[in-house]
Amino acid sequence: MILSWAIAATIVAVLLTCFLIAYRRQVKKTCRQLAFLKTHQTNLRLTSEVDIPEIHQLIDSINEILDQFRAMQTVAKKNQQQLKETITSLSHDIRTPLTSLDGYFQLLSESDNETEKQHYIQVIQSRIASLSGTLEELFTYTKLQNDAYVLPLEQVDFVKCVYNTVFSFYDAIGEKGITPEIDFEEGHVLIQGNSEALRRIIQNIIQNAIRHGNQLLQMKLYTTEQSITFSCINGVAHPEEINMNQIFNQFYKADSARSKSSTGLGLSIAKELTERMEGTLTAKLEGNLFSLELQFPINLQKT
């Protein structure tokens, strides 16, 4: 009997010793793996050689933290690259009109011809307006990146806002040599929105069509029982250059040569403002026709 107990105790002692050795070996291995991960960029995951539930749970938890950390690193690298591109883009968008202003101011100061002076003044005013528009877009974009920013909402006459905003582009459309095709519903349709933000959205949509479109420009305004829609369709010369997956991304420009005076923020701002008013802004490209569709739920029955 005593011999049996002695044998059993010996077996237990041996098993405990083996367990302890395996446990310590696993801990040392885990420490080596973690030390390796601290000094190397790798997708290595921790592994376990002992069949102990608690050890497996610990290894799985550490691997989960590693996965989260690697995901954060990926996002950080993407944000860093985006920041570099943003700084480059902003430098170009601000430096170009400033350089132009400097040149025209010199020409103005050196000219004795009154006609030339008036021409230079008009160009300078145009460049200042362009720069002012760029800074205004940057200011709006910065506000929208702040989660604490709240857009005040009220009842807004969507039809009236569309009419007034489109009419304000009458001269710009004419200078582009475009004869727009307009099909607008009449009446008054109220939505829950912000009049200034709504005006900015429609402005950015039309400006996009004027800057990047060719001779075709179609605008429609129509209602259904539950919503009201403003659509703007323009022709494009090189549809293959447009990346539809990036249309609403900030600082995206389809014009790779960057020949157009645009920050690339217009449609990004328009979409953000639209969504803050519970509306939708979608884009489509069919052949050489690019369209933007702005839609809001109707707040009250139209009159």
C-alpha positions, 0 to 999 in steps of 0.5 A: 500500500505504501509502495503504491502511494510512493509510486503514485506520488512519484508519477505526480511529481514527474508530471508536475515537473514536466508540466513546469518545464513545458510551462517555463519553456513556453513562457521563455518562447513567448518572451523571445517572440515578443522581443523579436516583434519589438525590433522587427516589422513582421506579421509573425503571430505568437504560437503555443506548444503546450496544451493548456487552455489558459496559455492558449487564451493568453496567446490568442489575446496577445495575437488579437492585440498585435492584430489591432496594433498592426491595423493601427499602424496601417491606418497611421501610415495611410494618414501620414501619406495622405497628410503629405499629399494634402500639404503638397496639394494645398501648397500648390493651390495657394502658391499658384494664385499668390505667384500670379498676383505678384506677377500682375502687381509688378505689371500694374506698377510698371504700366503707364497704359490705362487700358492695361492697368484696368486689365491687370486690376481685373485679373488681380481681382479674379485671382484674389477671388479664386484664392478667397474661394480656396481658403473658404473651402479649406475653412469649411473642410476643417470645420467638417472634420471636427466631430463636435461641429453641429450644423443648425437645421431649419425648414428650407425651401429647396426649390427656391434655393436651387433657382437662386443658386443656378441663376447666380451662375448664369454669367459663368455658364455663358462665358463657358459657351454652354447652353444649359438644358433646364427642366425644373419643377415649380412651387415650394418644397420644404426640407429640413436643412441649412440654407447656407449649406444647401447653397454651398452644395448646389454651388459645388455641384454646378462649379464641378460641371462648369470646370470639368464638363464640356458643352453639355449641361443638363439640370433637373429638379423634380419631386416624388411623394417622399423626396425632392431631387436636383440632378446635374449632368455634364459631358466629359472629354476623357471619362477614362481618367475619372476614378469613380471610387474617389469622386467624393474623396478630399483633394481628389482631382481627375485632372492629373495635370492639375490645370484647373483651379480647384482644391479637389474639396468641392464634392467632398464638402458637398457630400459631407454637408448633404449627409449632415442634413440627412440627404444623399449625394450620388455620382454616376458615369455612363459613357461620357456623361457624368451626373450628380444627384442630390436628394432630400426627404420632403419635410412638408407637403409641397405647395 
